[in-house]
Amino acid sequence: MAVASPLQLAIFAAVLALIAAATAWQTRRLRGAHGGDARDAFLAGGSLTWVYVAGAITITNLGTEQLVGMNGNQMLLLAWWELAGFAGLLMLALLFLPIYYRTRCTTTTELLERRYGEASIRTLISGLFMLGYVFLAMPSALYTGALFLRTVFSLDVPLLALAAGLALLGAGYGLLGGLRAVAVSETFAGVSLLVICVAIVVLGLGAIGWSFKGIPPDRLTLIGDAASPIPWPTLFTGMVFIQIFYWSTNQAITQKAMASPSLREAQKGVLAAALIRLAIVPPIVVLPGIIAFKLYGVVHDAAFGRLVGDVLPPWLSGAFAAILATSVAAHFVAVLNSAAALYVCDIHQKYVNANVAVPRLNLIVSVAFIAIAIAMVPVYANAVSIINLLQQLNGLLSMPILSAFIVGLLFRDVEARAAIAAVVFGVALYAVFSFAWAPFGLHYIHLMLVTLIATIGFALLVNRLVFGRRARFTGWRGLAAA
């Protein structure tokens, strides 16, 4: 694979500029008569139509973590993460979005405060979300994006420098128009990304003669055994709740769906994203890795970038690199926007200054979060499989956080401090499972369900024994009244 040609680099720069110009133009058209309040800064003033909701949600979960990380496993099995996401998006559209719109929440954690009648639970969960965004999601996006660019262009440039460049590009989109600009750029980049990724699959299959002969069966199966990244029984245990957490309570996802002018418009966008997730995304996050295995052998997270550099003509690889860089930058700043929203709305305005100038505070907080994310990039450079590492680390936060939502939505008369104690217990329990002791050798996805059940039980037990309150199970009636 040759070093990037001047043609590739010129097309790369031209496409970046074109997407930026189109984003600026469309963002001005979407901008309404809104002030500089939190709802305008973090929910685009409710101006996102279903097209932009679908585009933004798709790219928020289709960045280089998926394209590089999932293809880096070089096996078909990883498609289950995307196939299961279809069910998670249905849950968001049909169950959670009606609640968020009915309560007019700016953040998902705001719902917890209303259900428990106490701000402390909202603060804790916001803090955990922020930790996950700043120390996991943001630096991993920068790392995988930088790795892709260095691989596809054969650049002799430090990953940290490329990561910083992507962060600055994302910051530019954020300054251009907040969530509006992010959603527009994600949509423009998303459509182009899907089209070219399909082309990469087709060209890659052509490069191996449309034959998987010689590839070990364990790399081509959708039924994982106990030693695989996704043993098949986990699809019916922890996988279900991972999807509910990620798509329905995760601020980085729901924020896009909560930024529409109406519930119906938001649901249309989420359902469109679900169809894309089911029909288009699974092949493009696994087939290039399998093709790369046949062409190069085991190359881990370099598989996708290497294949792109070899099968695409130079002019198209330059354009694709620009599109993917834009999607990484937009995804990065979208998560950044969510982290800033949690800090501004759930912490600063509640405990420091309710009347703070939101745009100025947003800028200060964003700069700090960007600096931390860039500094964390070298940590991920040592991972054998970035996607498996992220899924396992996310378990530290995902199931404890989900327990707070489940208890708050399905039960009444639960003391907020009981839920807080349970979340802390859940984080500690999963940390033990991950780093010290895995009971019966259970897979980490199974242990996520164990953690969730134990954490919910702990909350109800503490509520009864320590605070003397008997929780009332309300089930679907409680959800309808939320």
C-alpha positions in Angstrom: 0.0 0.0 0.0 1.6 3.2 -1.2 2.0 6.4 0.8 -0.8 8.9 0.2 -0.6 10.7 -3.1 -1.0 14.4 -3.6 -4.3 13.6 -5.4 -5.6 11.7 -2.4 -4.7 14.5 0.0 -6.1 17.2 -2.3 -9.5 15.3 -2.6 -9.4 14.7 1.2 -9.1 18.5 1.9 -11.7 19.4 -0.8 -14.3 17.0 0.5 -13.7 18.2 4.1 -14.3 21.8 2.9 -17.4 20.9 0.9 -19.1 19.1 3.9 -18.2 22.0 6.2 -19.7 24.5 3.7 -22.9 22.5 3.2 -23.2 22.1 7.0 -22.9 25.8 7.5 -25.5 26.6 4.9 -28.0 24.1 6.2 -27.4 25.0 9.8 -28.3 28.6 9.1 -31.6 27.4 7.5 -32.5 25.4 10.6 -31.6 28.1 13.1 -34.8 29.5 14.6 -35.6 32.4 16.9 -34.3 30.7 20.0 -32.2 32.2 22.7 -29.0 31.0 24.3 -30.6 28.8 26.8 -29.8 25.1 27.5 -32.6 23.8 25.4 -31.3 25.7 22.4 -27.7 24.8 23.0 -28.3 21.1 23.7 -31.6 20.2 21.9 -31.2 22.5 18.8 -34.3 24.4 19.9 -36.4 21.4 18.9 -35.6 22.1 15.2 -34.4 18.6 13.9 -36.6 16.9 11.4 -36.8 13.1 11.2 -34.1 13.0 8.5 -31.5 14.7 10.7 -32.6 12.6 13.7 -32.1 9.4 11.7 -28.8 10.6 10.3 -27.4 11.8 13.6 -28.4 8.6 15.5 -26.9 6.4 12.8 -23.5 8.1 12.8 -23.4 8.5 16.6 -23.2 4.6 16.6 -21.4 4.2 13.3 -18.0 5.8 13.7 -14.5 4.4 13.6 -15.1 2.4 16.8 -17.5 0.2 14.9 -15.9 0.3 11.4 -12.4 -0.1 12.8 -13.1 -2.0 16.0 -15.7 -4.5 14.8 -13.9 -5.2 11.6 -10.8 -5.6 13.7 -12.2 -8.8 15.2 -12.3 -10.2 11.6 -15.3 -12.4 12.3 -19.0 -12.4 11.4 -20.2 -12.8 14.9 -19.7 -9.1 15.8 -22.7 -8.3 13.6 -24.9 -9.2 16.6 -24.1 -5.8 18.2 -25.8 -4.1 15.3 -28.6 -6.6 14.8 -29.5 -6.3 18.4 -29.5 -2.5 18.1 -32.6 -2.7 16.0 -34.6 -3.9 19.0 -33.0 -1.2 21.2 -34.1 1.5 18.8 -37.6 0.2 18.8 -37.7 0.4 22.6 -36.5 4.0 22.3 -39.1 5.0 19.7 -42.1 3.2 21.3 -41.5 3.3 25.0 -39.0 5.8 26.2 -39.5 8.7 23.7 -43.1 9.3 24.7 -42.0 9.6 28.3 -39.2 12.1 27.5 -41.4 14.2 25.4 -44.3 14.1 27.9 -42.0 15.3 30.7 -40.0 17.8 28.4 -36.7 16.6 29.6 -33.4 18.2 28.4 -31.3 15.3 29.7 -32.3 11.7 30.4 -31.2 12.1 34.0 -33.8 14.8 34.5 -36.4 12.0 34.4 -34.7 10.3 37.3 -35.0 13.5 39.5 -38.7 13.7 38.7 -39.4 10.0 39.4 -37.4 9.9 42.7 -38.3 13.4 43.8 -34.6 14.0 44.6 -31.8 15.8 42.7 -29.0 13.7 44.1 -29.8 10.6 41.9 -29.7 12.8 38.9 -26.3 14.2 39.8 -24.8 10.8 40.4 -26.0 9.3 37.1 -24.9 12.5 35.2 -21.5 12.1 36.7 -21.2 8.5 35.7 -22.4 9.3 32.1 -19.8 12.1 31.9 -17.0 9.7 33.1 -18.0 7.3 30.4 -18.1 9.9 27.7 -14.9 11.7 28.5 -12.8 8.7 29.4 -14.2 6.0 27.1 -16.4 7.2 24.2 -14.5 10.4 23.2 -10.9 9.1 23.3 -11.8 5.8 21.7 -13.4 7.7 18.8 -10.3 9.9 18.4 -8.0 6.8 18.6 -9.8 4.7 16.0 -10.2 7.7 13.7 -6.5 8.5 13.9 -5.6 4.9 13.4 -7.8 4.7 10.3 -6.3 7.8 8.7 -2.7 6.7 9.4 -3.4 3.3 8.0 -5.3 4.3 4.8 -2.8 7.0 4.0 0.3 5.1 5.3 1.2 8.2 7.2 4.3 8.4 9.5 2.5 10.7 11.9 2.0 10.1 15.7 -1.6 8.9 16.5 -1.8 11.7 19.1 -1.3 14.4 16.5 -4.0 13.0 14.2 -6.3 12.6 17.1 -5.8 16.2 18.1 -6.6 17.2 14.5 -9.9 15.3 14.6 -10.8 16.8 17.9 -10.2 20.3 16.5 -12.3 19.5 13.5 -15.1 18.4 15.7 -14.8 21.5 17.9 -15.2 23.5 14.7 -18.5 21.9 14.0 -19.6 22.5 17.6 -18.8 26.2 17.3 -20.5 26.4 13.9 -23.9 25.7 15.4 -24.1 23.4 18.3 -26.3 20.3 18.0 -27.8 21.6 14.8 -24.4 21.7 13.0 -23.5 18.3 14.5 -26.7 16.6 13.3 -26.5 18.2 9.8 -22.8 17.2 9.4 -23.5 13.7 10.7 -26.4 13.3 8.2 -24.3 14.5 5.2 -21.4 12.3 6.2 -23.7 9.4 7.1 -25.3 9.1 3.7 -22.0 9.3 2.0 -20.4 6.9 4.5 -23.0 4.2 4.0 -22.8 4.4 0.2 -19.0 4.1 0.1 -18.9 1.4 2.7 -21.3 -0.7 0.6 -18.9 -0.1 -2.3 -15.9 -1.2 -0.2 -17.7 -4.5 0.7 -18.5 -5.1 -3.0 -15.0 -4.3 -4.2 -13.5 -6.3 -1.3 -15.6 -9.3 -2.2 -14.4 -8.9 -5.8 -10.8 -8.9 -4.6 -11.2 -12.4 -3.0 -13.2 -13.7 -6.0 -16.5 -13.6 -4.0 -15.3 -16.7 -2.1 -14.7 -17.2 1.6 -12.9 -20.5 0.9 -10.0 -21.0 3.3 -11.4 -18.8 6.1 -11.9 -20.8 9.3 -15.6 -21.6 10.1 -15.4 -19.9 13.5 -14.9 -16.6 11.7 -18.0 -17.1 9.5 -20.5 -18.3 12.1 -23.2 -16.3 13.8 -23.5 -18.9 16.6 -20.7 -18.1 19.0 -19.3 -20.8 21.4 -18.2 -20.2 24.9 -14.7 -19.0 23.9 -16.0 -16.5 21.3 -16.6 -12.7 21.9 -20.4 -13.2 21.9 -21.4 -16.7 23.1 -24.9 -17.4 21.7 -26.7 -17.6 25.1 -25.6 -14.0 25.9 -28.0 -12.8 23.2 -30.8 -13.6 25.6 -29.2 -12.3 28.8 -27.0 -9.3 29.1 -27.2 -8.3 25.4 -30.9 -7.4 25.7 -30.2 -4.9 28.5 -27.1 -3.5 27.0 -29.3 -2.4 24.1 -32.0 -0.9 26.3 -29.3 1.1 28.2 -27.4 2.3 25.1 -30.4 3.3 22.9 -32.9 4.4 25.5 -31.1 6.0 28.4 -27.8 7.1 26.9 -27.8 10.9 26.6 -25.6 10.8 23.5 -28.3 8.9 21.6 -31.5 10.2 23.1 -30.4 13.8 22.8 -30.8 13.7 19.0 -34.3 12.2 19.3 -35.3 14.7 21.9 -34.4 17.6 19.6 -37.4 17.3 17.2 -40.4 19.6 17.1 -42.7 16.8 18.0 -42.8 13.2 19.4 -44.1 11.9 16.0 -41.2 13.5 14.1 -38.7 12.1 16.5 -40.2 8.6 16.3 -40.1 8.7 12.5 -36.4 9.5 12.7 -35.6 6.7 15.3 -37.6 4.1 13.2 -35.7 5.2 10.1 -32.4 4.7 12.0 -33.6 1.3 13.1 -34.2 0.2 9.5 -30.7 1.4 8.5 -29.3 -0.5 11.5 -31.0 -3.7 10.4 -30.5 -3.6 6.7 -27.2 -1.8 5.9 -25.0 -1.5 8.9 -24.3 -5.2 9.9 -22.5 -6.2 6.6 -20.2 -3.1 6.6 -19.0 -3.6 10.1 -18.0 -7.3 9.7 -17.4 -8.2 6.0 -14.4 -5.9 5.4 -12.7 -7.5 8.4 -13.3 -11.0 7.1 -12.1 -10.0 3.6 -9.0 -8.5 5.2 -8.4 -11.8 7.0 -8.3 -13.7 3.7 -6.0 -11.0 2.1 -3.7 -10.2 4.9 -4.2 -12.7 7.8 -4.8 -11.5 11.4 -4.2 -7.7 11.4 -6.7 -6.7 14.1 -7.8 -3.1 14.1 -5.7 -2.2 11.0 -8.0 -4.4 8.9 -10.5 -1.8 7.7 -8.1 0.9 6.9 -5.7 -1.4 5.0 -8.6 -2.8 2.9 -9.9 0.7 2.1 -6.4 1.8 1.0 -6.1 -1.3 -1.3 -9.5 -1.6 -2.9 -10.6 2.0 -3.4 -9.1 4.0 -6.3 -6.9 6.9 -4.9 -9.4 9.6 -5.7 -12.2 7.7 -3.9 -10.1 6.7 -0.9 -9.2 10.3 -0.4 -12.9 11.3 -0.5 -13.8 8.4 1.8 -11.2 9.3 4.3 -12.6 12.9 4.4 -16.1 11.6 4.9 -15.0 9.2 7.7 -12.9 12.0 9.3 -16.0 14.2 9.3 -18.2 11.5 10.8 -15.5 10.9 13.5 -15.3 14.6 14.3 -19.1 15.0 14.3 -19.5 11.9 16.5 -16.8 13.1 18.8 -18.4 16.6 19.2 -21.9 15.0 19.6 -20.7 13.0 22.6 -18.9 16.1 23.8 -22.1 18.1 23.5 -23.9 15.5 25.6 -21.2 15.5 28.2 -21.4 19.3 28.4 -25.2 19.2 28.6 -25.1 16.9 31.6 -22.6 19.1 33.4 -24.3 22.4 32.6 -27.9 21.3 33.2 -27.5 18.7 35.9 -24.6 20.0 37.9 -23.7 23.7 37.3 -27.2 25.2 36.9 -28.4 23.2 39.9 -25.6 23.7 42.3 -23.5 26.6 41.2 -25.4 29.2 39.2 -28.9 28.7 37.7 -28.6 31.8 35.6 -25.2 31.2 34.1 -24.5 32.2 30.5 -24.9 28.8 28.9 -22.9 29.4 25.7 -19.8 30.7 27.6 -19.9 27.9 30.2 -20.5 25.3 27.4 -17.3 26.5 25.7 -15.2 26.3 28.9 -16.4 22.9 29.8 -16.0 21.6 26.2 -12.4 22.7 26.1 -11.6 20.9 29.3 -13.3 17.7 28.1 -11.5 17.8 24.8 -8.1 18.1 26.5 -8.8 15.1 28.7 -10.0 13.0 25.7 -6.9 13.8 23.7 -4.7 12.9 26.7 -6.4 9.5 27.0 -5.8 8.4 23.4 -2.4 6.6 24.1 -4.2 4.4 26.7 -6.3 2.8 23.9 -3.3 2.3 21.5 -2.4 -0.8 23.6 -5.7 -2.6 23.1 -5.7 -5.8 21.0 -9.5 -5.3 20.2 -10.8 -1.8 20.9 -14.5 -2.9 20.5 -14.3 -5.7 23.1 -12.4 -3.5 25.5 -15.0 -0.8 25.2 -17.9 -3.1 25.7 -16.4 -4.6 28.8 -15.4 -1.3 30.4 -18.9 0.2 29.6 -20.3 -2.6 31.8 -18.9 -0.8 34.8 -21.4 2.0 34.3 -24.2 0.7 32.0 -26.0 -1.9 34.2 -25.8 0.2 37.4 -27.2 3.2 35.6 -29.9 1.1 33.9 -30.9 -0.2 37.4 -31.7 3.3 38.5 -34.0 3.9 35.5 -35.7 0.5 35.9 -36.4 1.0 39.7 -37.5 4.6 39.1 -39.9 3.7 36.3 -41.3 0.4 37.5 -41.5 1.0 41.2 -43.0 3.7 43.5 -42.0 4.7 47.0 -38.3 4.1 46.5 -35.9 6.4 48.4 -33.4 8.0 46.1 -30.6 7.2 48.5 -31.4 3.5 48.2 -31.0 3.8 44.4 -27.8 5.7 44.8 -26.4 3.1 47.2 -27.4 0.4 44.7 -25.6 2.2 41.8 -22.4 2.4 43.8 -22.8 -1.3 44.7 -23.4 -2.2 41.1 -20.2 -0.4 39.9 -18.2 -2.2 42.6 -19.7 -5.6 41.8 -19.0 -5.4 38.1 -15.5 -4.2 38.8 -15.0 -7.4 40.9 -16.4 -9.5 38.1 -14.2 -7.8 35.5 -10.9 -7.5 37.3 -10.9 -10.1 40.1 -13.4 -12.9 40.0 -15.8 -14.1 37.3 -18.1 -16.6 39.0 -18.4 -20.0 37.2 -16.3 -18.5 34.4 -19.3 -16.6 33.1 -18.9 -14.4 30.1 -18.9 -10.6 30.8 -22.2 -10.2 28.9 -23.8 -12.7 31.2 -22.3 -10.9 34.2 -23.9 -7.7 33.1 -27.3 -9.3 33.6 -26.2 -10.7 37.0 -25.0 -7.2 37.9 -28.3 -5.6 36.9 -30.5 -8.1 38.8 -28.2 -7.8 41.9 -28.2 -4.0 41.8 -32.0 -3.8 41.5 -32.4 -6.2 44.3 -29.9 -4.3 46.4 -31.9 -1.0 45.9 -35.1 -2.6 47.0 -33.5 -4.3 50.0 -31.8 -1.1 51.2 -35.1 0.8 50.6 -36.9 -1.6 52.9 -34.3 -2.4 55.6 -32.5 0.9 55.9 -35.2 3.5 55.0 -38.2 1.5 56.1 -40.1 2.0 52.8 -41.9 -0.8 50.9 -41.5 -0.4 47.2 -44.7 -0.8 45.1 -44.3 -2.4 41.7 -46.4 -0.4 39.2 -45.1 -2.0 35.9 -46.5 -0.7 32.7 -49.0 1.6 34.6 -46.0 3.4 36.1 -44.4 3.9 32.7 -47.7 5.3 31.3 -47.9 7.8 34.2 -44.2 8.9 33.9 
